[in-house]
Amino acid sequence: MAKRFETKLIHSTEKGKIPIRSKVTPIYQTSAFTFDSLEDLEGYFQGEGNYLYSRTGNPNPDELGQMVAAIEGAPAGIATSSGLSAIFAGVLSVAKSGDHIVAAEDVYGGSFHLLREELHQLGIETTFVSFTNLELVEKAIQPNTKLLYTESITNPLLRVENLQAVVGLAKRHNLVTVVDNTFATPYHCNPYDLGVELVVHSATKYIGGHSDVTAGVVVGREDLVAKAREKVVNIGANVSPFEAWLTTRGLKTLAVRMQVQSSNARKLADAFKNNSHISRVYYPFEEDVTGYGAMVTVELAQTVDVEGFFKSLGWVKIVPTLAGVETTVSHPLKTSHRSLPPEAQDALGITNHLVRISVGIEHSEDIISVFEQAVENSIK
Ligand SMILES: *Cc1c(COP(=O)(O)O)cnc(C)c1O
């Protein structure tokens, strides 16, 4: 039948029928998928593969979830719209109204808020304790406790969690362990191998790596990931095909980025240790001589003017995120930890002189000299 102009606009090509063998996965920028017959449609519901509707499944988010699962050594994984929705779906796959969580008191600010406010409103209570003393964690466990929640490396003081010990405690009490592995990345740490059932990531950070997407990932035990997938589908916390595609593109270079960024971070941390105008360097020095993560946090000495320091950083910009290929700085007291009461800020060591540095892939000597110069230029 001859098509008229308006019909040709919509139906002039045979979508999906061209045998193109693209080198990289194409972006499936579509909200839904087609079927040739009712039988074909029924096949979808009988689990014969294919896709139906992008909120319930799309090849790009699936590829991202599977890639992270593979590099974490976990059997299953799903991608989500953000790190926080990954945490939300991960926690809801284990806990429901009436259940209780024990979480590290120094978790990421957004996670703290999610647990303390949003999940509280859904009837899930969280007790926050210092995970540096597992006796405190054990004391906080109640008959309705379902999970322990912590991070492999914390923000901004870069405390490395003893995951073996946390998992051991969880197993003794029949609890699930959920770990946010954003700062360490699967390059430095594989919590699933250590017995952690669910690993969550803000893929917005190192997994994406280029500060151009907001995305999250949950990987781990198959049954829990399947439940987390249900949450993502039913809440509508899916990531868009394009963002998932950008994230998988970034993820391919995770090893080379982390090698350079972690090694640069280690060199910068070593240089800071010898600087008398830096009173404290937070970096996991003991972990690995080639570096352990690409974040370095320092406390400037009282001899340094903080405002002046931030103004003297040249090409290093102030940015309230981390993990891009560019070196950036943030001021935790006035950004990530702004909403905490002053006593809590003091207790955690978040002072006005604290500077968090996300180390990039520039030449290490240029990075070191930009910071040494900024310190030099801002001495009172
Ligand atoms: C950024 C971040 C999150 C939240 O991720 P979004 O992608 O911003 O939702 C969670 N945990 C850690 C450790 C983070 O750095």
Ligand as a Chemical Component Dictionary entry (heavy atoms), coordinates in Angstrom:
data_LIG
# 
_chem_comp.id                   LIG 
_chem_comp.type                 NON-POLYMER 
_chem_comp.pdbx_formal_charge   0 
_chem_comp.three_letter_code    LIG 
# 
loop_
_chem_comp_atom.comp_id 
_chem_comp_atom.atom_id 
_chem_comp_atom.alt_atom_id 
_chem_comp_atom.type_symbol 
_chem_comp_atom.charge 
_chem_comp_atom.model_Cartn_x 
_chem_comp_atom.model_Cartn_y 
_chem_comp_atom.model_Cartn_z 
_chem_comp_atom.pdbx_ordinal 
LIG C1 C1 C 0 28.044 10.629 45.734 1  
LIG C2 C2 C 0 27.914 9.511  46.672 2  
LIG C3 C3 C 0 26.682 8.877  46.902 3  
LIG C4 C4 C 0 25.411 9.349  46.245 4  
LIG O1 O1 O 0 25.466 9.154  44.877 5  
LIG P1 P1 P 0 24.577 9.994  43.814 6  
LIG O2 O2 O 0 24.995 9.422  42.525 7  
LIG O3 O3 O 0 24.899 11.429 44.022 8  
LIG O4 O4 O 0 23.152 9.699  44.174 9  
LIG C5 C5 C 0 26.640 7.823  47.767 10 
LIG N1 N1 N 0 27.746 7.402  48.412 11 
LIG C6 C6 C 0 28.944 7.979  48.226 12 
LIG C7 C7 C 0 30.126 7.462  48.967 13 
LIG C8 C8 C 0 29.078 9.059  47.362 14 
LIG O5 O5 O 0 30.265 9.640  47.194 15 
# 
loop_
_chem_comp_bond.comp_id 
_chem_comp_bond.atom_id_1 
_chem_comp_bond.atom_id_2 
_chem_comp_bond.value_order 
_chem_comp_bond.pdbx_ordinal 
LIG C1 C2 SING 1  
LIG C2 C3 SING 2  
LIG C2 C8 DOUB 3  
LIG C3 C4 SING 4  
LIG C3 C5 DOUB 5  
LIG C4 O1 SING 6  
LIG O1 P1 SING 7  
LIG P1 O2 DOUB 8  
LIG P1 O3 SING 9  
LIG P1 O4 SING 10 
LIG C5 N1 SING 11 
LIG N1 C6 DOUB 12 
LIG C6 C7 SING 13 
LIG C6 C8 SING 14 
LIG C8 O5 SING 15 
# 
